[in-house]
Amino acid sequence: MLFFDLDDTLIDYRASERHGLSSALAETGFDFNEEILATYRRINKALWEAYARGETDAEGVRRLRFERLLTSIGGDPTVSARVQEGYLNHFSSCGVLVEGAEELLARLRDAGYKLGVITNGFKDMQYSRMSAAGLANQFDPVIVSDEVGLKKPDPRIFRLALEQADVDDPEKTVYVGDNPSDDIGGAKDFGMSTIWYRRFRSEESCDAADYTTDDLLSIPGWLINLQRGNASTPPPSPSP
């Protein structure tokens, strides 16, 4: 069985983020530019890291990122709730698939693999974006951190996923994700085989990955080698 991360593994998070922020700011009278986007990303990243450390909750992330953004760009932080609402609405409606994701999932389904999702994020936004991307009803189970009260890399979220999938041994599963720590480190520590999709992280390394790729369509070849017991060898090139 294969489990996937969502953001920047199957769904283009940055496309959703850009669409959500530019639309929300336009609705409240702000001009959007790359500097504002970069500022928002720094603020958002810091708050998600605080969330991972248990220093804030999901609602704190939602509220504080827009208060801090508006303060930093000279706006009125009292309208942050309006910006947040607009952002969530527009972000949730944007489901752009990562290159190769649609074909990869079709190949895996045709090969008979069971597919599941384990994702950190807000349940309303993740389910909405999956639907917008055409991914609704393609995975069982779907585990969203906000919904279950657990987040990667906590081993309990991986255990819950296996329980819901009725899989008794993590060694029978493979996890595919883009984050070296939350995705690959967490899954590897739990006992799963791991595939690191190195999107936007070409200068990083991940010792916990059993396989590293920049091309989602190379994954079926690696799985064939894994089944044959020689997953350390390069996979065959993806078919056209």
Disulfide bonds with the S-S distance in Angstrom:
none
